[in-house]
């Protein structure tokens, strides 16, 4: 396999396959959820793989505020994935550390990085709802605007 010959979606599939194999062999998956969720979120709002790549080339892993921009809006992305091991359901969603974005997207995956849920929050709504809340969970994020239309509002398997 030559990664340079893969389109973005095939590259994503290979990255996931390698991470899952690593997890199978060594117990813990490499930390790819952030990169995968940013790519998937960008595609959900309308970025092409090429436009997402151009948008993100100037940022670093510690760029403050937005993870990407699209159509004049700055997007912050949070993603969660359970490992599938006993006691690993998602119960905690990372809270935004600042409000230097216009929209926050939360994506929930199954253990194989298949998108289960996607929700969006405008910055002012998010601030009003969560500024004084110390711990956020999936139930909190589900109060936002649903972006992925195969989502059961109660969560995976009606939970």
Number of C-alpha atoms within 10 A of each C-alpha: 6 6 11 8 9 13 11 16 12 12 15 17 14 15 16 20 14 14 19 20 15 14 14 11 10 10 12 13 17 15 9 12 20 16 15 18 24 22 22 20 27 22 14 14 13 12 19 14 16 10 14 18 14 10 15 12 9 8 12 9 8 7 9 14 17 19 25 22 19 14 8 7 12 16 26 26 25 22 22 24 20 17 20 12 9 7 8 11 14 16 12 13 19 13 15 18 9 13 17 14 20 17 20 23 25 25 27 24 20 17 16 14 21 11 19 17 24 26 21 23 22 15 19 11 12 19 15 10 15 15 14 8 10 7 12 14 13 19 15 13 22 19 14 19 13 19 17 15 10 11 17 15 14 11 14 13 7 8 8
